[in-house]
Amino acid sequence: MKISMINYKSLWALLFILASWITFTVFQNSTKIRSALNLSISLHHWNNSIKSLFLKAPLIPLKPLTETELRIKEIIEKLDQQIPPRPFIHMNTTTSATHSTATILNPRDMYCRGDQLDILLEMRDHLGHRKQYGGDFLRARMSSPALMAGASGKVTDFNNGTYLVSFTLFWEGQVSLSLLLIHPSEGVSALWRARNQGYDRVIFIGQFVNGTSQVHSECGLILNTNAELCQYLDNRDQEAFYCVRPQHMPCAALTHMHSENKKVSYLSKQEKSLFERSNVGVEIMEKFNTISVSKCNKETVAKKEKCKVGMTSTIPSGHVWRNTWNPVSCSLATVKMKECLRGKLIYLMGDSTIRQWMEYFKASINTLKSVDLHESGKLQHQLAVDLDRNINIQWQKHCYPLVGSMTYSVKEMEYLTRAIDRTGGEKNTVIVISLGQHFRPFPINVFIRRALNVHKAIKRLLLRSPDTVVIIKTENIREMYNDAERFSDFHGYIQYLIIKDIFQDLSVSIIDAWDITIAYGTNDVHPPQHVVGNQINILLNYIC
């Protein structure tokens, strides 16, 4: 990571000198104007006479967009088409869960296991008028609490105010159906616009240390200031982080970081009302009775092949029964963890939801011993080994943005692409990556760039070591009523779709934690241990 300083006052002074020199050159010798105008300099802060000169002369073309920048632009344009601006005149004209109607198509008194149950959903506003467009953020789930069973439903948006919600009836018994209006389409549109407007909903406070002196300074992905900045740049991947440079401190003296929520919002007062607790996650099917599902003497379900790397996922990707995850497209065997991990080198990379895996491994394998890496704090790198079985498991946090009020060390921080690049890789090397939760408060281009850079690093790894197993764990759903503008699951869902799109061309496997946590109905960024254990069991089936 390259560290450099930026002095904006010096930069503007330089621009002023250049502007004056060009003006002088023009009046001294008009034949020199073309060469003078070959300078690629922004004109926005120059006087009108200089602007008019540039308008009359041909300009050198701007530097073309890189492949990554073109891909970011393409993805954002597609998302903008899927999430168009929606008019928000009054709360009464927004989607109402209470006034919307859900109708079971071809209803029956009894359903058979394996049947598909379809529901037609017609959305209405608070005045009872039919909605003419889609885009509502919905969550469909079926469950049988007594059986500790659950699964997500598939929602198809016809973009005209109607939706088809499809449930696969995976198990026998009494089944409850739920269809939540997480956010109306007007709220979705507001969240999307607000997300991409600014970087300052969360600010970072960096600690600089020089001898016995300690200084705190504001940091961020973008800083709107004329102060001198320290730039921490990964030149190859074009990812950067900035801090206001403290007086009498070198940029390399940055040692620790924490973040704070800033009192900044890009939502109007009226829009904020859409995200009050009473308007988030409202049940549409509140008055529906349970559905009875029986075996119906159907033939025994054909045996599915064992889950393995590279299998395509379905929607829904599986169901929970007796608190155990059961994929649709393959079967999970019971795996002895110690023997499965014998001789394996496991890299867990990313946020605290993948750190939960590290904690689960340490709690489940009594011969796994933690190694003191002489770091501090909960976000310190972790290493655990079983020397007899040659098991090596390690976790490291991803680089900025890393949101949290707890202070963490940045002395060992690196972008995951660099960690992947220095991994040799082979058939007993497994890399599991989880990104997303910490990116939700920032414009979507930050997440897309990071995902694309990780994609390129994995592609390089698989070129030199094609036997390496690479797993992408998607985001968990999280608390529903926690600061929608920064952390709504809508932001996570968009990132979930982006991950599935970007990595579909690589020989990697996706552990669909998004669908799994919906099925379990956890609504917790850090789900319970039994949910984490079922996610890990998928990994064990992939590698053993």
C-alpha positions as CSV (number, residue, x, y, z in Angstrom):
1,M,0.0,0.0,0.0
2,K,1.6,3.3,-1.1
3,I,1.5,6.1,1.4
4,S,1.6,9.7,0.2
5,M,0.6,13.2,1.1
6,I,-1.7,15.5,-0.8
7,N,-1.6,19.3,-0.2
8,Y,-4.7,20.8,-1.9
9,K,-3.6,24.4,-1.2
10,S,-0.3,23.8,-3.0
11,L,-2.2,22.1,-5.9
12,W,-4.5,25.1,-6.4
13,A,-1.5,27.4,-6.3
14,L,0.1,25.4,-9.0
15,L,-3.1,25.5,-11.1
16,F,-3.2,29.3,-10.7
17,I,0.4,29.6,-11.9
18,L,-0.3,27.4,-14.9
19,A,-3.4,29.3,-15.8
20,S,-1.5,32.6,-15.6
21,W,1.3,31.2,-17.8
22,I,-1.1,29.9,-20.4
23,T,-2.8,33.3,-20.5
24,F,0.5,35.1,-20.9
25,T,1.5,32.6,-23.7
26,V,-1.7,33.2,-25.6
27,F,-1.2,37.0,-25.7
28,Q,2.5,36.8,-26.5
29,N,2.3,34.4,-29.4
30,S,-1.0,33.1,-30.7
31,T,0.8,30.3,-32.6
32,K,1.7,28.7,-29.3
33,I,-1.8,28.3,-28.1
34,R,-2.3,24.7,-29.3
35,S,0.7,23.4,-27.4
36,A,-0.3,25.4,-24.3
37,L,-3.7,23.9,-24.4
38,N,-2.4,20.4,-24.5
39,L,-2.2,20.5,-20.7
40,S,-4.9,18.2,-19.2
41,I,-6.2,20.5,-16.5
42,S,-9.7,20.9,-15.0
43,L,-11.2,24.3,-16.0
44,H,-13.9,24.5,-13.4
45,H,-12.2,27.1,-11.1
46,W,-10.6,29.2,-13.9
47,N,-11.9,32.6,-15.0
48,N,-14.1,33.0,-18.0
49,S,-11.4,34.1,-20.4
50,I,-9.5,30.9,-19.9
51,K,-12.7,28.8,-20.2
52,S,-13.5,30.4,-23.6
53,L,-10.0,29.7,-24.9
54,F,-10.3,26.1,-24.0
55,L,-13.7,25.8,-25.6
56,K,-12.3,27.0,-28.9
57,A,-9.4,24.6,-29.0
58,P,-9.3,20.9,-29.4
59,L,-8.7,19.1,-26.1
60,I,-6.6,16.0,-25.5
61,P,-8.9,13.1,-24.9
62,L,-9.4,12.1,-21.2
63,K,-7.7,8.9,-20.1
64,P,-9.9,6.0,-21.1
65,L,-11.7,4.1,-18.3
66,T,-10.0,0.9,-17.1
67,E,-11.6,-2.5,-17.5
68,T,-12.6,-2.4,-13.8
69,E,-14.1,1.1,-14.1
70,L,-16.1,0.1,-17.2
71,R,-17.4,-3.0,-15.3
72,I,-18.4,-0.9,-12.3
73,K,-20.2,1.6,-14.6
74,E,-22.0,-1.3,-16.4
75,I,-23.2,-2.9,-13.1
76,I,-24.4,0.4,-11.7
77,E,-26.3,1.2,-14.8
78,K,-28.1,-2.1,-14.6
79,L,-28.9,-1.5,-11.0
80,D,-30.2,2.0,-11.8
81,Q,-32.6,0.4,-14.3
82,Q,-33.8,-2.1,-11.8
83,I,-34.3,0.5,-9.0
84,P,-35.7,3.5,-10.8
85,P,-36.7,6.7,-9.0
86,R,-40.2,6.5,-7.5
87,P,-42.5,9.4,-6.8
88,F,-43.0,10.0,-3.1
89,I,-45.7,12.7,-2.6
90,H,-47.3,11.5,0.6
91,M,-47.3,8.5,2.9
92,N,-50.8,7.7,1.6
93,T,-49.5,7.0,-1.9
94,T,-46.8,4.5,-0.8
95,T,-47.3,0.7,-0.6
96,S,-49.4,-0.5,2.3
97,A,-49.1,-4.0,3.7
98,T,-52.6,-3.7,5.3
99,H,-54.4,-2.7,2.1
100,S,-52.5,-5.1,-0.2
101,T,-54.1,-8.5,-1.0
102,A,-52.6,-11.9,-1.2
103,T,-54.6,-14.7,-3.0
104,I,-53.6,-18.4,-3.0
105,L,-53.9,-19.7,-6.6
106,N,-55.8,-23.0,-7.0
107,P,-56.3,-23.4,-3.2
108,R,-56.8,-26.8,-1.6
109,D,-57.7,-28.2,1.7
110,M,-54.6,-30.5,1.7
111,Y,-51.3,-30.2,-0.1
112,C,-48.7,-32.9,-0.7
113,R,-45.1,-32.7,0.2
114,G,-43.1,-31.4,-2.8
115,D,-46.0,-29.4,-4.2
116,Q,-45.6,-25.7,-5.2
117,L,-48.0,-23.3,-3.6
118,D,-48.4,-20.0,-5.5
119,I,-49.7,-16.7,-4.2
120,L,-50.7,-13.7,-6.3
121,L,-49.9,-10.5,-4.5
122,E,-51.6,-7.2,-5.5
123,M,-50.1,-4.2,-3.9
124,R,-52.2,-1.2,-2.9
125,D,-51.4,2.2,-1.3
126,H,-52.8,3.4,2.0
127,L,-55.8,4.8,0.1
128,G,-56.6,1.4,-1.3
129,H,-55.5,2.3,-4.9
130,R,-53.8,-0.4,-7.0
131,K,-50.0,0.3,-7.4
132,Q,-49.0,0.6,-11.0
133,Y,-45.3,-0.3,-10.5
134,G,-43.2,-2.8,-8.6
135,G,-39.9,-2.6,-6.7
136,D,-41.1,-3.3,-3.2
137,F,-38.6,-5.1,-1.0
138,L,-40.4,-8.2,0.2
139,R,-39.3,-11.3,2.2
140,A,-41.3,-14.5,1.8
141,R,-40.8,-17.3,4.3
142,M,-42.6,-20.5,5.3
143,S,-42.1,-22.2,8.7
144,S,-43.2,-24.9,11.2
145,P,-41.8,-23.8,14.6
146,A,-42.8,-27.1,16.2
147,L,-40.6,-29.0,13.6
148,M,-37.8,-26.3,13.7
149,A,-38.4,-26.0,10.0
150,G,-38.2,-23.1,7.6
151,A,-37.5,-22.0,4.0
152,S,-37.6,-18.9,1.9
153,G,-40.1,-18.3,-0.9
154,K,-39.4,-17.1,-4.4
155,V,-40.8,-13.6,-5.3
156,T,-41.3,-12.7,-8.9
157,D,-41.9,-9.0,-9.6
158,F,-44.1,-8.2,-12.7
159,N,-43.2,-4.5,-12.3
160,N,-46.9,-3.5,-12.4
161,G,-47.8,-3.7,-8.8
162,T,-48.4,-7.5,-8.8
163,Y,-46.1,-10.3,-7.6
164,L,-46.0,-14.1,-7.8
165,V,-44.8,-15.6,-4.5
166,S,-43.9,-19.3,-4.8
167,F,-43.3,-21.7,-1.9
168,T,-42.0,-25.3,-2.3
169,L,-43.7,-27.4,0.4
170,F,-40.6,-29.3,1.5
171,W,-42.0,-31.1,4.6
172,E,-45.2,-32.6,6.1
173,G,-47.2,-30.9,8.8
174,Q,-48.8,-27.5,9.6
175,V,-47.0,-24.8,7.7
176,S,-47.3,-21.0,8.3
177,L,-46.7,-18.6,5.5
178,S,-45.2,-15.1,5.9
179,L,-44.8,-12.3,3.5
180,L,-43.2,-9.2,4.9
181,L,-43.1,-5.8,3.3
182,I,-39.6,-4.8,4.4
183,H,-39.7,-1.5,2.5
184,P,-42.2,-0.1,0.0
185,S,-40.8,0.7,-3.5
186,E,-40.7,4.4,-2.6
187,G,-38.5,3.6,0.4
188,V,-36.3,1.4,-1.8
189,S,-35.8,4.2,-4.3
190,A,-35.0,6.6,-1.4
191,L,-32.4,4.2,0.1
192,W,-30.7,3.7,-3.2
193,R,-30.5,7.4,-4.0
194,A,-29.3,8.2,-0.5
195,R,-26.7,5.4,-0.4
196,N,-25.0,6.7,-3.5
197,Q,-24.9,10.4,-2.5
198,G,-22.2,10.4,0.2
199,Y,-19.4,8.7,2.1
200,D,-19.8,10.6,5.4
201,R,-22.6,8.7,7.2
202,V,-19.8,6.9,8.9
203,I,-16.5,8.6,9.7
204,F,-13.3,7.0,10.8
205,I,-11.0,8.2,13.6
206,G,-7.3,7.3,13.1
207,Q,-4.7,7.2,15.9
208,F,-1.2,8.3,15.0
209,V,1.7,7.5,17.3
210,N,5.1,9.1,17.2
211,G,7.2,8.2,20.2
212,T,5.2,9.2,23.3
213,S,2.9,11.5,21.3
214,Q,-0.6,10.3,20.2
215,V,-2.9,12.3,17.9
216,H,-6.3,11.4,16.6
217,S,-7.4,12.5,13.1
218,E,-10.4,12.1,10.8
219,C,-10.1,9.4,8.1
220,G,-12.3,8.0,5.4
221,L,-12.7,6.7,1.9
222,I,-13.3,10.2,0.7
223,L,-12.6,13.4,2.7
224,N,-14.1,16.7,1.8
225,T,-11.4,19.0,3.1
226,N,-8.7,21.4,1.9
227,A,-6.3,20.1,4.6
228,E,-3.2,18.1,3.8
229,L,-4.0,14.4,3.5
230,C,-2.2,11.1,4.0
231,Q,-3.2,8.8,1.1
232,Y,-3.0,5.0,1.7
233,L,-3.2,3.7,-1.9
234,D,-3.1,0.3,-3.4
235,N,-2.0,1.5,-6.8
236,R,-2.6,-1.7,-8.7
237,D,-6.2,-2.1,-7.5
238,Q,-6.9,1.6,-7.3
239,E,-8.3,1.4,-3.7
240,A,-7.5,4.2,-1.4
241,F,-8.1,5.4,2.1
242,Y,-7.3,8.9,3.5
243,C,-6.6,10.6,6.8
244,V,-6.1,14.3,7.6
245,R,-2.4,14.5,8.2
246,P,-1.7,15.5,11.8
247,Q,0.9,18.2,12.4
248,H,4.4,17.0,13.0
249,M,3.4,13.4,12.3
250,P,4.4,11.2,9.4
251,C,1.7,9.3,7.5
252,A,3.3,6.0,8.4
253,A,2.5,6.7,12.1
254,L,-1.1,5.5,11.7
255,T,-1.6,2.6,14.1
256,H,-5.3,2.2,15.2
257,M,-8.7,3.0,14.0
258,H,-12.4,3.1,15.0
259,S,-15.5,4.5,13.4
260,E,-18.4,6.7,14.5
261,N,-21.8,7.3,13.0
262,K,-22.1,10.9,11.9
263,K,-25.3,12.9,12.1
264,V,-25.6,12.9,8.4
265,S,-28.6,11.8,6.3
266,Y,-29.5,12.1,2.7
267,L,-33.1,11.2,3.3
268,S,-35.8,13.9,3.6
269,K,-37.9,14.2,6.7
270,Q,-40.8,12.7,4.9
271,E,-38.7,9.8,3.5
272,K,-37.4,9.0,7.0
273,S,-41.0,8.3,8.1
274,L,-40.9,5.2,5.8
275,F,-38.2,3.7,8.0
276,E,-39.9,4.1,11.4
277,R,-40.2,0.8,13.2
278,S,-44.0,0.5,12.5
279,N,-43.4,0.8,8.8
280,V,-40.6,-1.8,8.4
281,G,-41.2,-5.5,8.0
282,V,-45.0,-5.4,8.1
283,E,-46.8,-8.7,7.6
284,I,-49.0,-8.9,4.5
285,M,-50.5,-12.4,5.2
286,E,-51.4,-11.8,8.9
287,K,-54.8,-13.3,8.6
288,F,-53.9,-16.4,6.7
289,N,-54.5,-19.8,8.3
290,T,-51.8,-22.5,8.3
291,I,-51.4,-24.9,5.4
292,S,-51.8,-28.6,5.9
293,V,-49.1,-30.7,4.1
294,S,-49.1,-34.5,4.0
295,K,-47.0,-37.2,2.4
296,C,-49.8,-38.2,0.0
297,N,-48.2,-41.7,-0.6
298,K,-45.8,-40.1,-3.1
299,E,-42.9,-42.2,-4.2
300,T,-39.7,-41.8,-2.1
301,V,-37.7,-38.8,-3.2
302,A,-34.8,-39.8,-5.4
303,K,-31.5,-39.9,-3.7
304,K,-29.5,-36.7,-4.4
305,E,-25.7,-36.7,-5.0
306,K,-23.4,-35.4,-2.3
307,C,-22.8,-31.7,-2.3
308,K,-19.5,-30.7,-3.9
309,V,-17.7,-27.6,-5.2
310,G,-19.1,-26.1,-8.4
311,M,-22.8,-27.0,-8.0
312,T,-25.3,-24.4,-9.1
313,S,-27.7,-22.9,-6.6
314,T,-31.5,-22.7,-6.8
315,I,-34.1,-20.3,-5.4
316,P,-34.8,-21.3,-2.7
317,S,-31.4,-23.1,-2.2
318,G,-32.8,-25.4,0.5
319,H,-34.8,-25.7,3.7
320,V,-34.3,-26.2,7.4
321,W,-35.8,-29.3,9.1
322,R,-35.2,-30.2,12.7
323,N,-32.8,-27.3,12.8
324,T,-30.6,-28.9,10.1
325,W,-30.0,-27.3,6.6
326,N,-31.0,-29.5,3.6
327,P,-30.0,-28.1,0.2
328,V,-32.3,-28.6,-2.8
329,S,-29.8,-29.7,-5.4
330,C,-27.6,-32.1,-3.3
331,S,-27.3,-33.9,0.0
332,L,-25.2,-33.1,3.0
333,A,-23.5,-35.9,4.8
334,T,-22.5,-35.9,8.5
335,V,-18.8,-35.2,8.5
336,K,-16.3,-35.8,11.3
337,M,-14.7,-32.4,11.5
338,K,-11.3,-33.4,12.9
339,E,-10.7,-36.0,10.2
340,C,-12.1,-33.9,7.4
341,L,-9.7,-31.0,8.3
342,R,-6.6,-33.3,8.7
343,G,-3.8,-31.8,6.6
344,K,-5.8,-28.8,5.6
345,L,-4.8,-25.2,5.5
346,I,-7.9,-23.0,6.0
347,Y,-7.9,-19.3,5.3
348,L,-11.0,-17.4,6.6
349,M,-11.0,-13.9,5.2
350,G,-13.4,-11.0,5.8
351,D,-15.7,-9.7,8.4
352,S,-16.9,-10.8,11.8
353,T,-19.5,-13.2,10.4
354,I,-16.6,-15.4,9.0
355,R,-14.7,-14.8,12.3
356,Q,-17.7,-16.7,13.9
357,W,-16.5,-19.7,11.9
358,M,-13.1,-19.4,13.5
359,E,-14.7,-19.3,16.9
360,Y,-16.9,-22.3,16.1
361,F,-13.9,-24.4,14.9
362,K,-12.0,-23.6,18.1
363,A,-15.0,-24.5,20.3
364,S,-15.7,-27.7,18.3
365,I,-12.1,-29.2,18.0
366,N,-10.6,-29.6,21.5
367,T,-7.2,-30.3,20.0
368,L,-7.1,-27.0,18.1
369,K,-4.7,-24.6,20.0
370,S,-4.7,-20.9,19.5
371,V,-1.3,-19.3,18.6
372,D,-0.5,-15.9,20.1
373,L,0.3,-13.6,17.3
374,H,1.1,-10.7,19.7
375,E,-1.8,-8.5,18.4
376,S,-4.5,-7.0,20.5
377,G,-8.3,-6.4,20.3
378,K,-11.2,-8.6,19.0
379,L,-10.3,-7.9,15.4
380,Q,-6.7,-9.2,15.7
381,H,-5.6,-11.9,13.3
382,Q,-6.3,-15.4,14.6
383,L,-4.4,-18.6,14.1
384,A,-5.2,-22.1,15.5
385,V,-3.4,-25.3,14.9
386,D,-3.6,-29.0,15.6
387,L,0.0,-30.2,15.2
388,D,-0.9,-33.9,15.4
389,R,-3.4,-33.7,12.5
390,N,-1.6,-30.9,10.7
391,I,-4.6,-28.6,10.8
392,N,-4.0,-24.9,10.3
393,I,-6.9,-22.5,10.5
394,Q,-6.5,-18.7,10.4
395,W,-8.8,-15.7,10.2
396,Q,-7.9,-12.1,9.1
397,K,-10.1,-9.1,8.8
398,H,-10.6,-7.3,5.5
399,C,-9.2,-3.8,4.8
400,Y,-11.1,-0.5,4.9
401,P,-14.0,0.1,5.3
402,L,-14.1,-1.7,8.7
403,V,-17.0,-0.2,10.7
404,G,-17.0,-0.5,14.5
405,S,-16.8,1.6,17.7
406,M,-14.2,-0.7,19.1
407,T,-10.6,0.4,18.3
408,Y,-8.6,-2.0,16.2
409,S,-5.0,-2.1,14.9
410,V,-4.3,-1.2,11.3
411,K,-0.6,-2.1,11.5
412,E,-1.2,-5.6,10.1
413,M,-4.2,-4.7,7.8
414,E,-4.0,-5.5,4.1
415,Y,-6.4,-5.8,1.2
416,L,-7.6,-9.4,0.8
417,T,-6.3,-9.3,-2.8
418,R,-2.8,-9.1,-1.4
419,A,-3.4,-11.9,1.0
420,I,-4.7,-14.1,-1.8
421,D,-1.8,-13.2,-4.0
422,R,0.7,-14.4,-1.5
423,T,-1.1,-17.7,-1.0
424,G,0.6,-20.6,-2.8
425,G,-2.5,-22.7,-2.9
426,E,-2.9,-26.5,-3.6
427,K,-5.5,-29.2,-3.1
428,N,-5.4,-29.0,0.7
429,T,-5.7,-25.2,0.8
430,V,-9.1,-23.8,1.3
431,I,-10.0,-20.0,1.2
432,V,-13.4,-18.8,2.5
433,I,-14.2,-15.1,1.9
434,S,-17.0,-13.0,3.3
435,L,-17.6,-9.4,2.3
436,G,-20.6,-7.1,2.7
437,Q,-21.8,-5.9,6.1
438,H,-19.2,-3.1,6.5
439,F,-19.8,-1.8,3.0
440,R,-23.5,-1.1,3.4
441,P,-23.2,2.5,4.6
442,F,-21.1,3.5,1.5
443,P,-21.8,4.1,-2.2
444,I,-22.2,0.9,-4.1
445,N,-19.2,1.5,-6.3
446,V,-16.9,0.8,-3.3
447,F,-18.3,-2.7,-2.9
448,I,-18.3,-3.4,-6.6
449,R,-14.7,-2.4,-7.0
450,R,-13.7,-4.6,-4.0
451,A,-15.6,-7.6,-5.3
452,L,-14.0,-7.2,-8.8
453,N,-10.5,-6.9,-7.3
454,V,-11.1,-10.1,-5.2
455,H,-12.4,-11.8,-8.4
456,K,-9.2,-10.9,-10.2
457,A,-7.0,-12.2,-7.3
458,I,-8.9,-15.5,-7.2
459,K,-8.6,-15.8,-11.0
460,R,-4.8,-15.4,-10.6
461,L,-4.7,-17.9,-7.8
462,L,-6.6,-20.5,-9.7
463,L,-4.3,-20.0,-12.7
464,R,-1.3,-21.0,-10.7
465,S,-3.0,-23.4,-8.4
466,P,-6.2,-24.7,-9.9
467,D,-6.7,-27.3,-7.2
468,T,-7.2,-24.7,-4.5
469,V,-10.7,-24.7,-3.0
470,V,-12.3,-21.2,-2.9
471,I,-15.6,-20.5,-1.2
472,I,-17.6,-17.3,-1.1
473,K,-19.9,-16.9,1.9
474,T,-22.6,-14.4,1.2
475,E,-24.0,-12.0,3.8
476,N,-26.3,-13.0,6.6
477,I,-29.6,-11.1,6.9
478,R,-29.5,-8.8,10.0
479,E,-31.6,-6.9,12.5
480,M,-34.6,-5.5,10.7
481,Y,-35.1,-2.3,12.6
482,N,-31.5,-1.1,12.9
483,D,-30.7,2.2,11.1
484,A,-32.1,1.5,7.6
485,E,-30.2,4.2,5.8
486,R,-26.9,2.7,6.8
487,F,-27.6,-1.0,7.3
488,S,-30.9,-2.1,5.7
489,D,-31.0,-5.6,4.3
490,F,-32.0,-3.9,1.1
491,H,-28.3,-2.8,0.8
492,G,-27.2,-6.3,1.6
493,Y,-29.6,-7.8,-0.9
494,I,-28.1,-5.7,-3.7
495,Q,-24.6,-6.7,-2.7
496,Y,-25.8,-10.4,-2.6
497,L,-26.9,-10.1,-6.2
498,I,-23.7,-8.4,-7.2
499,I,-21.6,-11.2,-5.6
500,K,-23.5,-13.9,-7.4
501,D,-23.2,-12.1,-10.7
502,I,-19.4,-11.3,-10.5
503,F,-18.2,-14.7,-9.4
504,Q,-20.4,-16.9,-11.6
505,D,-17.6,-17.4,-14.2
506,L,-15.1,-18.7,-11.7
507,S,-14.6,-22.2,-10.4
508,V,-15.7,-21.2,-6.9
509,S,-18.6,-22.3,-4.7
510,I,-21.1,-20.0,-3.0
511,I,-22.4,-20.8,0.5
512,D,-25.7,-19.0,0.3
513,A,-25.8,-17.6,3.9
514,W,-28.4,-15.1,2.8
515,D,-31.0,-17.8,2.0
516,I,-29.9,-19.9,4.9
517,T,-30.5,-17.2,7.4
518,I,-33.8,-16.3,5.9
519,A,-34.9,-20.0,6.3
520,Y,-33.8,-20.0,9.9
521,G,-35.5,-16.6,10.5
522,T,-32.5,-15.3,12.5
523,N,-32.6,-11.5,11.7
524,D,-29.2,-11.3,13.4
525,V,-26.0,-10.3,11.8
526,H,-24.3,-12.8,14.0
527,P,-26.7,-15.8,14.0
528,P,-26.7,-18.5,16.7
529,Q,-24.1,-21.3,16.8
530,H,-26.4,-23.9,15.3
531,V,-26.8,-21.8,12.2
532,V,-23.1,-21.2,11.9
533,G,-22.5,-24.9,12.4
534,N,-24.8,-25.7,9.5
535,Q,-23.0,-23.2,7.2
536,I,-19.7,-24.8,8.2
537,N,-21.1,-28.3,7.4
538,I,-21.6,-27.2,3.8
539,L,-17.9,-26.3,3.7
540,L,-16.9,-29.7,5.2
541,N,-19.0,-31.5,2.5
542,Y,-17.3,-29.4,-0.2
543,I,-13.8,-30.3,0.9
544,C,-14.1,-33.9,2.2
